[in-house]
Amino acid sequence: MAELLTEIAGIEFKNPVWLASGTCGYGEELTDFYGLDELGAIVTKTISLEPRAGHPPPRVFETSSGMLNAIGLQNVGVDKFISEKVPFLRKHRAKLVVNVAGRSVDEYCRVSETLNSVSDDVVMIELNMSCPNVASGMEFSKKPSLASELVKSVKKITPIPVIAKLSPNVSDITEIAVAVEEGGADALSMINTLVGMAVDVNTFKPRLSNITGGLSGPAIKPVALAMVYRASQAVKLPIIGIGGIRNVEDVIEFMLCGASAVQVGTANFIDPMTPMNISHDLDIWLERKGFTSPSELIGKIEVE
């Protein structure tokens, strides 16, 4: 059988299939389906300095080949996360990546610094640099100088490797990728959701209380693939691909375009076993094709 062990920023992961932030909560519900230690990693829902209630409902709406969400970063806050959630995740031996957000560089830094107290449990921090369903702040991914400043500031206060999560809602994602590389990021994850909306033609009202939200699911995969490919040509950082991944063929596409690992998101709501199925199928596919590791696929797309 192929060896699925994957290394990113000097950290070894059991396989390259992770769970995307916001689609797996804090992992508790998933233990009814499989052991969290079987995953490559679990990326927690976004953690902020203080607890957030999020937006009022309705805040999720199914679309053609995807879904819109405007959860509003509901979470328990970093202190309760450490005291109430980390012990559970530690018990289940989850490879833990914590998604972090703030309204300012200082807030990002304060959350990240607080996580230093559980650095034995947290293998990486993923900076949620943009969220299309939060009105203020959270747009550090739109301007190269702000993106670089944020990463540089967080890197100064934590020894935990940092992933910069990039937004597709920009004119040139490669500019942001280069900026965060210069700021010291250890890896990229991309892409975050696209801005979208839906309208009820009977009530004439938006389907989401926030009016707009983040579009995810299979509908955005072509956009994500193109952006992963472009970023991989511009920087040397490892990339974790995100966007509409449902099966092993999707994973292979992302790897050929330059991703070292992937995050499964919206598909978790359809079938919680999707990450396990993908990991199993990836092993079989690699062996059938004569590969010994998924790393042999990274960036091997033939464009000439």
N, C-alpha and C positions, 0 to 999 in steps of 0.2 A: 504494500500500500504506500501511497505518497506520504510525505511528511508535511503536515499542515502548519507546523510551528512557524510563527511569523515574528520578525523583530522590527520594532519601530522605536527610534530614538534610544536604542540600547536596551529596550524592554522586550522581553519575550512574551508572546501571546500564544495560547494553545492552538488557535486557528485565526484566520483573518476575518471572521464573521462576528461583528459587534452588534449590539442593540443601540439604536439611535435615541438621543435625548428626547424626552417628551412622549415616547411611545411605549415605555416600559416602567413608568413610575419610579419606585425605588426597588423594584424587583420582587416584592413580596408575592404578588399574584402569580408570578411565573413559576414559582417552586412547585406548583401543582402539576406542571408539565415536564420539567426537566431540572437538573441540577445547574445552578448558576455557574459552577466551576467548569461546565462543559462549553461555555461560551468563550469566544475570543476575549470579549470584554462587555461590560454593561456601562453605558453612558447614562448617568442619572438625568432626571428632569432638571431643568435649570435651578440652581441654588443662588439665592440672593442674600444680601446682608440681613434683612428683616423678612419676616413671613409676608407672603403676598396672597391675597384672596383670589386674584385673577379677575377676568371679566364675568359679568352675569350671563346666564344662558339666554338664547341659544349661542353656543360657541363652537360647535362642530357641524359641518354640513357635507354630505357626500356629493361629489361631482362626477362627471364622466371621467373614468380612469383615474380617480383620485379623491382627495378630500380637502376641504378648507377647515382650518382651525384658528380660533382666536381665544385660546385659553387665557392668555395674559400672564404667563409665567407663574401660575399658582404654585406655591411651594412653602415648606415649613420654615424656611430661613436656615442659615448656616449653623447656628447653635443647636437647634433641635435636630438638624440633619446629623450632626456629629454625635449627639447624645442618644437619639432614638433610632436612626436609620443605619449608621455605620456598624454598630454591633451586630445587627441582623446580617448585613452583607458580609461582614467578617466571618460570621459563623458559617455562612454558605460558601465561603472561599471564592467570592466573586472577584474577578479582575476589574477593579473599579476605576472608571474615569468620571470625574465630576465636572459637569457643565456649569459654568459660572457666569453670572451677569451682574451688572451694576448700572446706576444712572450716571456715574462719573468714573474717571480713572481711579480715584481714591476708593470708591466702593468696590471695584474689581479687586484692587490690591488688598483691601481689608478682608474680603471673603477669602481670597487666596492665602493670605497670611494666616488666617484662622485655620485653614485646612492643613497647615504645617503640623498641627498637633496630631493629625492622623496620617502623616506622610507614609507610615508603614502600610497603610491600607489603600491609599490613593496612589495609583501608578501614574496618572496624568491628569492635568487640568485642561478642559476644553473651554476656551473663551467664546461665549456666545456674543459675538461682536455686533450682531444685528438681529432684531426680531420684528418682522413685518406687522405684528399685531399689538405692539406697544407704542403708545403715542409719543412719549418723550424719552430722550436718551436713546441708548441702545443702537446708535447708528455709527459706531466706530469703524465699521467695515466699508463705509462709502468714500472715505478720504484717506489716501495713503499715509499722510503725516499723522493723522489721528490713530490709524491702525498700528503704525510702527511705534508710536508713543505708548499706546496701551500695552502692547506685548513687552516692550522694553521695561516698562514700569513693573509689570507683574513678575517678569523674570528676575528683577532685582531683589524681590522679597520672598521668593519661594525656591527651594531646590527641586520641586516637583516639575517634571517636563511639561511644557505648555504646547497645546494644540490651538491654533487659530482657526475658528470656524468662519468661513467666508460666505458672504451674501451674493446671490446671483443678481440682485437688484442694483447693479452698477453698470457703468458704461464699458469698463474694461477691467475684468477680474484679475488679469495678470499684473496690473499695477499694484493692486492690494496684496497679491501673493508675494511680489518682490519686496514690498514694504514690510510685511510681517517677517519675511526671511531676514531682512536687514535688522529688524528689531529683536531678533534672537529666537523666533519661534522654533520649536523642535519638530513640528509637523503641521500639516494643514488638514482640515476636514471640510468637505465641500460636496454639495452645496446646501445652504439653508433653504428654507421654503421661498417660493415666488409669491409676490403680492397678488391676491386675487379677490374676487367677490362674487356673490350670487344674489339674485333678486326673486322674491315670491311674486309671480304675476297676478295672483289673486288679491293679495293685500297691498301690493306695490311697495313692500318694505324689504330691506336687506335681509338675507337669511341669517346673518350673524349680528349680534348686538353691537359689535365693534365696527360694523359696516364692512370693513375689509379684513382679510385674514391671510394666513399662509397656505399656499397650495402645495400639496405633497402627493406622492403616489406615482404610478406608472406614467402619468401625463407629463411629468417633468424629467423623466430619464434622459431623453435626447439632449435637453439643455444641460443637464448635469454632466453627461459624458463629454460634451464639447468643452465645457469649462474645465473639467479635470484634465483633458488632453492639452488645452492651451496652457494651463498652469504648470503642468509637468514639463512643458517645453521652456518655461521661463525660470523655474527654480529647481533646486536640488533637494528640497525637503520631501520627506515621505508624505503621501497623500492618502487620506481615508475617504473613499468615495461614498456619497450619499445621494439618493434620489431614485425612487421607484423600483428598488431591488426586490424581486419576488422569487427568483430561482437562480440556479447555478449559472445559466447562460448570461444573466444580467451581471453577475459577479465577474465572470471572465471578460465581458466587455469592458467593465471598469478597469480591470487590471491591465488589459491590453492598451487602454488609453492612459495608463500611468499610475493607477492606484495600487498601493501596497496592501490595503485592507478595505473593508466596506462596513457600512452601518445599515442595518435593516430597520425600517421605520414603520410606515403605514401598513405594510404587509403583516405586521404583528397583530393588528386589529382584526384582520381577516382570518389568520391562522397563527396562533402563538408558537406553533411548532416550526414555522418557516425557517428560523435561523438554524435549527438542528437539521432540518431536511437539506438545506443548502450546504451545510458543512459536510454532511454525509455524501451528497451528490458530487461535491467538489473533489473529494478524495477519489471517488470512482472515476470521474472525468479525467483527472490528472493521470491516473494509472493507465486508463484506456489509451490516452494520447501519448504515453511514454514520458511524462514529466515526473520528476521526483519531488517538486516543491512548487507552490504557487508563485514564489519569487521569480521563477523562470518566465512567467508571463508578463511581468511588469514592464509596461512601455513597449511591448513587442508588436504593436500595430504596424502594419506595412502600408505606408502611404504613397509609395512610389512604384 
